[in-house]
Amino acid sequence: MSTPLNVGMIGYGFMGRAHSNAYRQVSQFFQRKYRPVLKACCGRNEAKIKAFAENWGYESYETDWRRLVERKDIDLIDIGSPNNTHREIALAAAAAGKMVLCEKPLAMNTAEAEEMTAAVERAGVPNMVWFNYRRVPAIALARQIIDEGRIGRPFHYRATYLQDWTIAEDVPQGGPALWRLDVDVAGSGVTGDLLAHSIDTAMWLNGPIVRVVAATETFVKERLHQVTGKVQPVGIDDACMFLAIFQNGSMGTFESTRYARGRKNFNTFELNGAAGSVYFDLEEPQILQYFKYADPKTGAKIESHLTGWQKIHVTNFEHPYMNKWWVPGCTIGYEHTFINALADFLEGLETGSPAQPDFRCALQTQKVCDAVLASAKTGQWQQIA
Ligand SMILES: NC(=O)c1ccc[n+]([C@@H]2O[C@H](COP(=O)([O-])OP(=O)(O)OC[C@H]3O[C@@H](n4cnc5c(N)ncnc54)[C@H](O)[C@@H]3O)[C@@H](O)[C@H]2O)c1
């Protein structure tokens, strides 16, 4: 017999849809003790949240998140609203004893993230941040290959996260859909929005980042603000590049922009080690590229005429998550990363071994983001505690 887990979903936009889909599907594909129930969703516009509730099958809706948090019939609060709302909702949800799932970036800055982490830990409530790319099977396979010692001593980590949707100068800032361009709502630009993903993945695969030096640019300095109706300075970073030193001594380069013409959601990484390399590109999400130089057990080198990059089609039952989906050769997509993440969270509830990244883990990513932004101001290397 499964135990119902009553979900209160805040936000009905991109992530509201991605998460609702995960709640609806997870129990069909993953056998877990806890079974999410779409109890209530929340948005400020009544007509829109009512339509959303009907479309996704929520039993009820609220137009104020405070009402949702207060409800006795809600076990879990899921924060899928813009970044400047995360702190207040998470603090209230933890105080009310609810489990808290929060979208990335965890907060507007490290100070907020620390407060939120302390709040969930004090309350003792299960928590997780939706860094969903960890749940792309090919990325999880990269982690497995690294853990198996197949990369050997790591030397270089290289990440890019490129988009092109803000190049036009007449794209406004602020308000629905464009809150990412308003620094008071987003906290930062590509650093918190895109590089937070790259940093989370990098630290998951290659360990902590201990220092960074960065440069950022805001190419369009002023934009019409949709809420105030005035042309206002743009406070976010449109582009960011930084160098990183990992605790294991390897070197990292990270690049992100919303001005890479032709790139829509171009998210890649490569790790080069003494014994091998891995490369991933989200435009081919089912593929992990692996270069094997030496056998991890014997140390024997691959015969030179047989070396080359392998394109591993990550759809076998032996690959991470794939025994829960279709038959080998059949791919899964973007939405499945959220389902896989939720399945891990539910497993953590069952086993008592919390799914990662929890708030404390995401706090570390927030610290790296803050160090990157601080370095971009001073031009100096920044240490990360
Ligand atoms: N994990 C990922 O890959 C990923 C992808 C996109 C966005 N995100 C994150 O998810 C969050 C939401 O982003 P999005 O793209 O879904 O945004 P969105 O603009 O599509 O949706 C935001 C939703 O929040 C609602 N909202 C805003 N203020 C609110 C309030 N005070 N109370 C209740 N609802 C409120 C809006 O009405 C809207 O429904 C952000 O933190 C973002 O960084 C994560």
The ligand as an ORCA input file, in Angstrom:
! r2SCAN-3c Opt
* xyz 0 1
  N      15.384     23.460    -13.107
  C      15.338     24.119    -14.245
  O      15.897     23.682    -15.239
  C      14.593     25.418    -14.345
  C      14.100     25.860    -15.586
  C      13.376     27.038    -15.614
  C      13.173     27.757    -14.457
  N      13.673     27.333    -13.271
  C      13.443     28.086    -12.027
  O      12.073     27.930    -11.673
  C      11.549     29.120    -11.097
  C      10.350     29.572    -11.929
  O      10.778     29.759    -13.270
  P       9.770     29.573    -14.500
  O      10.584     29.504    -15.734
  O       8.813     28.479    -14.201
  O       9.021     30.968    -14.460
  P       7.628     31.354    -15.104
  O       7.672     32.819    -15.273
  O       7.329     30.483    -16.285
  O       6.586     30.957    -13.963
  C       6.619     31.574    -12.716
  C       5.302     31.329    -12.032
  O       5.346     31.874    -10.706
  C       4.135     32.583    -10.483
  N       4.361     33.568     -9.423
  C       5.127     34.679     -9.466
  N       5.079     35.323     -8.282
  C       4.271     34.585     -7.483
  C       3.806     34.728     -6.164
  N       4.170     35.765     -5.404
  N       2.961     33.785     -5.661
  C       2.584     32.735     -6.416
  N       2.981     32.549     -7.684
  C       3.817     33.461     -8.210
  C       3.803     33.185    -11.842
  O       2.471     33.566    -11.923
  C       4.120     31.988    -12.737
  O       3.048     31.085    -12.773
  C      12.722     30.099    -11.080
  O      13.340     30.070     -9.826
  C      13.663     29.569    -12.153
  O      15.006     29.922    -11.941
  C      14.373     26.166    -13.209
*
